[in-house]
Amino acid sequence: MPTKDEIFEKVRTTLVDALNVDDDEVKLTSRLRADLNAESIDFLDIVFRLEKQFNVKIPREELFPESIFQGDADYVADGKVTAKGLDELAKQMPFADLTEFRKDPRLDKMEDLFTVDLIVNYLQKKLGG
């Protein structure tokens, strides 16, 4: 079982290659979209590369479940994720730290959850850590 640091180093390499960014730009706190300029198509590439790098299968939307709130009034109201939606998010993303998001659960802030640390935590859990 690799350590968190070992996982991070492999994730860093993967993101540097996939997003054409410098090593020093990829920190645990880096947000994929806002800090590393990842686009939607990049998320597919990142997942593909992570699967190869770690020899794991990452089911569609398991790591980046962006569509769970589309069209569900129980999960989103007035542009904010509801308590029920937050519970569902916690269920689908047990590897995510939702502490800050719970304070301001605006749907447009959800992409701030997609950080390098999220990927590392996901892989740590997936690899049995």
N, C-alpha and C positions, 0 to 999 in steps of 0.2 A: 504494500500500500504506500503510494508516494505521499510525501509530506505536502502541506499547503504551499510551502515555498517552491517545491519541485513542480507542483501543478501550475503554480503561477508562472514559472519560467517557461513552461511549455505553452501555456496560454498566451503569454507575451509574444513568443516567437510566432505563434499562429496568427495573432492579430497584426503584428508587424508585416507579415507576408500578405495577409488578406486585405489589409487596409492601406498598405504602403505608407506606414507611419514610422517614426523613429522609436527605437527602444525606450528612450527616456520619456516618451509621451505616454507610454502604457504603464499606468500605476493601478493599484487595486481600486482606487476611487474614481478612475477615469470612466466617464459615461460614454457608451458606444456611439451614440448619435452626437451629442453636444460637444464632447471633447475629442473624439476620434473620427468624427464625420462619417460614420457608417450610414449607409442607405439601406433601404429594405432588401435589395438584392444581396447586399453584403452579409446580411444575417444568414441567408441560406448558405453562402460560401463559408462563413465562419463555422456553422454547424457541420458542414461536410468535412472541413479541415480538422475540426475537433474530433469527429468520429474516427478519422484516419489516425490522428496523432495519439489518441488514447485507446484505440481499438474498442470503442463502445458504440452502441446504437442510440441515437438521440431521436425519439419519436417527434414527429411534426408538432410544433407548438408546445412541447414540454419545457424547453429551456426559455423560449420567448413567447409566452401565450398572449399575444397582442389582441386576438379576436374574441376573447372570452366575454367581453362586455358589449360587443356589437349587437344592437337590437334587443337587449334584455332590460326591460324597465325595472326589474327587481334589483339589478346590479348597478344601474346608473340612473341618477335623477339630477336634472339641472346641471349636467356636465361634471357631476361628482360621483365617485364610486360610493355606493351606499354601504351600510354596515353588512348587509347580506353579501354584497359584492366583495367587500374586504375579506369576509370569511372564506368566500370561494377562492379569492386570490391566494390567501394563506394556505388553503388546501392544495391548490395547483402548484404553488411555488413555496414549498416548505423550506427551501434553501435560501429564500430571499429575506432580507431584513426590511420589514415594512414599517418600522418605527416612525421614520420621518414622513413617509407617505400617508400614514394614518392621520397625521396632524393636518395635512392639506391634501385630501384625496381627489384632487381635480384630475379628470381623465387625461388632460394634456400634460400632466406631470408624471404619468405612468412611465414614460420612456426614461425618466431619471432613475428608475429601478434597474435598468439594464446597464450594469456596470461590469468592469472586469472582475470585481469581487464576487458578483452574482455568478458569473461563469465558473470561477474557481470553487465557490461553495457547492454549486450544482455538481461539478465533476468529483469533488471530494465525496459527496453523498453517493453519487452514482458508482464510484469506485470502492465504496464500502467503508468510508471513513467516518 
